Amino acid sequence: MLQPGSFAFRPSEAQPYMTLDSLGWTTDAEAGYGNDCRVRGDKGHAIFQYTLNGEGRVDTGGQTWEVPAGCGFLVRVPSEQRYYYPPEGTQPWGFFWLNVCGEDALRMCDRIVEKHGPIVRLSAESQPIALFWEIYQAVSVDRLSDPTELSVQLYRWMLSLLRSDANYVSKETGMHPAIRQAKRYMRDHFAEPLTLEGIAASCGVSRSYLCRLFQKKENDSPLAYLQRRRVEAAVTMLRKTDDSIQSIGIRCGFDSPSYFGKIFRHYLQLTPGEYRRRTAEHPYDTVYLD
């Protein structure tokens, strides 16, 4: 389970890309908490802060903005900006933050503010928030500290904020844990004779609950998802091996050649044999089905 904390990074040499200076999560900022970007020492940095509970304030552009739960802001250092716990606050301010540095960080910060304004409202399920928690877990639990690996995650996070629809919820980051585990299990074991009971057991839920979850969250069924993964694997085998079609069907989890042909044709409008022969029209080694 993740716990509040703060983490700083001090690489031995400067990097030519956006890097992570610090990040953290606090639950109890109260009277006296504040930062004035005119006097902070970390020049050339951009700071994102997102309210989880309570409320803060940010002074920017000559105005004071409320930052309630579900809202965040970006500031530059140095700048004529200030963020703080309001004197009239009645409950602690809980928030997380990311402090990033480098020319790319500043450029992207400016673009994000230009696109979304001084305050950006983000749901807890949105991709930027989900990606922050991925970074936080990598740092606080997995002890990730390599600046290059962290930078890869930072660029992904910044780009998610640059989306016009920053509240976008990706299928992976906004996914119910049981669905995520079931999908992982089916991808890893598609060649085996899987049953709904076995798939559900792999993620600790009942068969009926898993089916309801898939229908509600994915508008799909677990077995339909499994069929698509099996057909995808079959496409690759048809292109990259000389194995017989019957053998490929068995290796992809289909218990009979006729059923393999029926499902393959349902998704690709071709039989497996036709797909193998018609390489000019269908030259792809991999096809993703969704």
N, C-alpha and C positions, 0 to 999 in steps of 0.2 A: 504494500500500500504506500502511495506517495505521501511524503511529509513536507510541510513547509520548510524552507531553507534558502540559502543564498550561496552562489558559487561564482568565483572569479577565475579568469584565465590570463596568464602572463607568458605568452610564447617567447622563446629565446631570441627570435628575430622577427622583424616586420614582414608581413605577408602582402602580396600584391592584389589581394581580393578582400571582400567583406569578411570580417572576423568577429567572433563573439568575445566581448569584454566581460560581461557578467549576466547572470539571470537569477531570478529568485521568485519566491512566493511567500507572502506574509499575510497574516490574518488579523493583525491587531494594531495597525497604524492609527494613532490618535493625535490629540493636541500636541503641537510641536513638530509634527512631521511635515516636511516640505523640502523642495529643491528649487533653487533659483539658477536657471541656465546661464545667467550672466556671469556667475562667479564659480561655477563648477570647474574643476580642474581637468576633466576629461574632454578636452577640446577635440573637435572632429568626430564626435560621436552622435548617434541617433538613439533615442530611448522610446520604447513602446511600453505603455502601461495599461492594463485592462482590469476593470473593477469586477470583483467576484461578489462582494457584499459591501454594504455601507455605501458611501458616496465621497468623492473627492472633488477638487476644483482644479482647473487649469486656466491660467491667464495667457492668452495668445492673441495676436492681432489686435491688441487694444481692447479685448473683451474678456469677460470671465465666463467660463463654460462649466456647467455641472457635468460630472462624470459618474453617473449612477451605475448600478450593476448592469452588466451586459454592454457596457460602452468602454471604449479605449481611446487613447490619443497617442500621437507621435510628436516628439519635440527634438530640436537640434541643440547641440552644445558647441559653441556658445550661441545664444539667441536671447531676444527680449521675451522670454517665456518663463513661466513659473508654475509649478504644480504642488498642491498641498492639501492637508486635511482642513476642512472648513471650521472656523471657530464655533459655528452653531451646530456642528455635528453631534449626533446623539448615539451613534454606535460606531465601533471600530471600522476602519476602512480595510477591507481585504482585497488584495490585488496580486497580480503577477507582473513581472517586467522582464524585458530583454534590452540589454545595452549593447549595441553593435557599432563597429567603427570601420572606417575605410571610405574611399570616395564613392564606391558603389552604394554603400549604405546611405550616404547623404543624398545621392541622386535619387535613389528609390524612395527614400523618405519623402522628398519633395513631391515626387510623382503621386504617391499615395495620398498625401494631404491635398494635393490639387484635385484628385479624383473624388475623394470622400469628404473633404472638409476637415475642420479641426477635430471633430469628434466622429468616430466610426462606431456604429452599433453592430455588434456581432453576437449571434446566438451561441450558446454553449456548444452546440453541435456543428458549428461552422468549421470549414477547413482550417482557417488560420488558428482557431483556438485548439482544435484537435492536434494540429501540427506542433503548437507550442508544447502541449503535454507530452508529445512524443520526444521532443528535444529535452524537456525537463526530466523525463524518465531516463533517457540515455545518459544524461549528466549525473543525476542524483542516485540512480540505482545501478546502471551499467558502468558508471565511472568513465564515460567517454570524455576524452580531453584532447584528442588529436585535432589540431586547428583546421586541417583540410576537411576531415569528415564533418566537423561541426559546420564549416562554411557551406558545404553541400546542403545541409539541412536548413541553414539560414536563408540561402537563396530560394529554396523551395517555399519557405515560410513567407518571405517578402513577396514573392510572386503571387502567392495566394491572396495577399492583401491588395495587390495591384489589380485583381480581377474586378470587373465592373460589378459583378454580383459577389461581393466578398462573403456573403452569407451562404454561398454555395456549400452544400454538404456532399462530399464525395462518397461513393458507395463504400469505400474502404474505411475512411476515417470516421464516418458517421454510422458505422455498422454495429448492430447489436452483437455483443460478444459471442453469443451462441451461434449466430449465423456465420460470423467470421471463422469460428472454430470448425463448424460443419463444412464450410467451403474449403478450408485448408485440408481437412481430413479427406474430402472427396477428391481434391486435386492430387493428394499424395497416394491415394489408394484406389484410383479409378479402375485399375485393371482387375481388382478383386471383386468377388460376388457380393457386393454391398447390399444391405437391406436398410430400410428406414429405421428399424429398431437399432441397428448397429451404428448408423450415422448419429442418431439422437444420443445414444449412450456415449459416443465419443466426446460429446460436449455437455454431458450431464443433465440432459433434459429428456422429457418424454417424447415419443413419436408424434403424438397429437399436438403438443406444444410447439415442436419444431416446425411442423407443417403450417400451423397458424401463424407463426412468426414469419416464415418465408412468404406466405400469402399476403400478410399485412405490410411487411417492410419491403419486400422485393417484387410483389405481384407475380410470384413465381412459385414453383414447388422444388423441394430438394432433388427429386428424381429428374426433373427437367434440367436443373443445373448440372447434375451428374452426366446426363446424356450429352450435353454440349461439350463438356470436358472430354468425354470419350470420343466424340466425333472429331474434335480438334486433334487429339492424339493420333487418330486414324489417318487424318489428312497428312500429317507429317510422315507417318510410316509409309503411306502410299507413295510419297514422293522420294523418300530417302532410303527405302529398302526394296529388295526384290522379293520379299516374303509374299506368300499367297494371300489373296483377299480373305479367305477363310481364317488363316492364321492371324492376320491383323485384327480381324473382328474379335477373335478369342482373346488376344493380348490386350485389347481395349475394353474387355469386360462384357462383350456381347455373347450371349450363350447360344446363338444360332446364326448361321449365315443369312437367313431370310430376315431375321429381326435386325441384324446389322445393316443390311441393305435398305430396309424400310426406314430406319431412323436416319441413316446417312442421307438418303434421298429427301427426307422431310426438311432437313436443314440446308442442304446444298443444291437441291433440285437436280441431282445427278446420282447415278449409282456409284459405288466405289470404283468399279471397273472403268466407267466413263470418265471419272475424275482422273484416274491414273493415265488414261490414254490421251485425254484432251489437254496436253500440257501447253499448247500454244494459247488456248483460251483461258486456261487456269494455271498459270506458271508458279503459283504460290506454294512454298513449303509449309507455311503456317497460316492458318485462318482462325481468327478469333470470333466466336459466336456469342452474342448477348441478346 
